[in-house]
Amino acid sequence: MRTAFDSTSQKRRLLKQLREKVWWWRKLRIRSSLKKAVNWPAVEEAARNYELLRRTRGGKTFTRPYTDLSRNERTIIHGLWAGWSPAPYRFVTDRRQFEEIGWSPIYEHQHRQWNLRLAPGDLVKEFVREIKVLQKIHKIRAPHPLKGEKTRISWLLVEILDCQSSGLGPFTDSQRHSLSVARRKATKHLREYKKALAKQAVNPDPFD
């Protein structure tokens, strides 16, 4: 007859196996390597969503973790869910872009020069003042200072699905709610990913 101690020991072994062999996002060495290869803060959510969809019944065919994917495969995933920051500027090649709402105007003959002898802080203040004037003209409200800041990505939903599939439990009411959310999101991401793969098959990357 299995005792409570035996059950607890088995759970600890299973959790240890998950941490060491499955949950690569917990390993500092791998995260450090990814930070050197990609803009990790921007793509971590995309990686998490891919790992989440792999835990669905229909996602079992995607056997390789994010870390083993090719450049093209990662590009598809990043295109779906990466949180790229909007570009602060762009190079204009079309005259029709000169007066486009939401961008500062471009003049064909500019006669203003910046005084490079001033302290950088003084130049920044003047630049920000001009930007605020342009935002007012374009009727664009400046975003809140905290809006768009990257928050830490949680892998809880992926991990709780792994715990369930490994037979770990019982779960609390809060954990069962997380399981329900995880399944719903995983199914949604699987549909999105399959749709992107189908689109890629029709229009393959010419540089791949």
N, C-alpha and C positions, 0 to 999 in steps of 0.2 A: 504493500500500500504506500503510495507516494505521500510524503509528509509536506507540511507547509514550508519546511526548510529546503526540501528538495526542489519544490516549485520556485522558491525565491532564487536559489542557486542557478536554476535553468534560465530564469529570466535574466539574471545578470550575465550569463554566458551569451545569451542571444543578443542582448544589448551591446555587449563588447564586440561581437562579430559584426553587428551593423555599423558601429562606430569605426571599426578598423578596416572593414572590407567594402562597405557600401556608401557610407556618408562621407564622400570625399570632400565636401564643402567645409567640413570641420577640421580639415588638415591644413595647418598653417603653411606647410611647404607647397602644397598644391595651389592654395590661394595666392601665395607670393609669386608663383610661376605664372599664374593667369594674369596677375596685375602687370607683369612685364610684357605679356603677349597681347592683351586687349585692354580696353578701357573698362576694367572690371566693375567699378561702381555703376557704370551705365548699362552693362549687360548682365549683371548678376540676376536681376529679376527674370530676364529671358531664359537664363540657364535654369533657374528654379522652376519656371513654368514648363520647360521641356522635361525636367526630371519628374514633375508632377504628372504630366500626361503619360509618361512611361508606366505609371502605376495603375492605369486603367486596364480593363480587360482587352480593349482594342489596341492599347498602346504597348502590349507585351512584345510586339514584333520589333519594336525599337530597342534592341538589346544593348546598344552601346551607350554609356553615360556621356554627358556633355563633354567631358574632358577628352574623349576618344573620337570626337566628330571631326570631319574634314573642314577645311576653310569654307567651302561652299555650303555645307550643312549648317555651320554656325551662322553664316550670313543670312540664311533663310530665317533662322530662329531670332537673330538680332533684329531683322526687319519686322518681325511680328511684335516683339515685346520690349525691345531695348529702350531705355529712357534717355535718349540722346538729348543733350541740352540744345536749345535753339541757337543758331549761329548769330553772333553779335554783329557781323557785317557780311557783305557779299560783294563780288565784283560784277559790275553791270556791263553788259555787252549789247543790250538792246535799248534804243532811245525810248521805247514805250515804258521802260521801267523807271525813267527819270522822276516821274510824278506819282509813282505808285503809293497808295495809302499804306502806312505802316512802316515806311522806310524814309530815312532822311533824304531831302532833295539833292540832286546832282546838277551842278551847273557846268555848262560847257567851258566857260571862261571864269575861273575862280581867281580872285585878286587878293585873297586874305592869306596871311602867313601867321603861324604861331610863333610867339616869342620864346625861343628855346632857352633864353637866359633866366627865365622865371623858374621858381621851384616847382617840381612836378605836382605838388598839392594844389598850387594856385591854378595851374593849367587844367587839372582835373575838375576843380570847382567851376571854372568857366565852361568847360565842356559839358558837365552835368547840367548847368543852367540852361545851355542851349538845347540840350536834349529834352528837358522839361517843357521848354517853350514849344518845341516841335510836337511833343506828345499832346500838348493842349490844343494845338492847331489841328492835329489829326483826330482829336477826341479819343485818345487812347489813354486809359487809366493805367498808371504804373502798377505792376503787380506788387503784392505785399512782400516785404523783404524775406520772409520765410517761405513764400510760395515757390515751389520748384526745387527746394532743397531735398537732397536724397536722404531718405531715412533708411535705416538698416533693414535689409531684406530678411524676412523670417522664412526659415525652412521647416517650420513646425508641421505644416500640412503634409509635406513629403514624408517627414519622419514618422508621423502618426499612422500614415498608410502602411509604411514598412513595418511598424510595430504590429498592426493588425494582421498583415499578411504573414508575419512570423509567429502568430499565435500568442502574442503578448496581450495581457489584459488581466482583470477586467478594467473597463474604462469608466471614468467619472462622467457625469452629465456634460460637463464642459468639454471633455475629450470626445464624447460621442457627437457633440455639436460640431467640433472641429473636423471629425471624420466626414460628417455630412457635407460640410463646406468644401473639404478637400476633394471628395468625389465629384461634386458639382463643378468645381473649377477645373479639375483634371479632364472631365468630359468635354467641357467647353474648349479648353486649350487643344485637346486632341482634334476636335473638328477644325479649329483654326489652322493647325499644323498640316493636317491632311489636305486641306484646301490649298495651302501655300505650296505643298509638294506637287499637287496636281497642276497648279499654275506654272511651277518651275519646269515640269515635264513638257509643257506646251511651249514655253519660252525659255529654253536653257541658257545658262550664262555662256556667252561666246568666249570668255576669257578663262573658263574653267578647264 
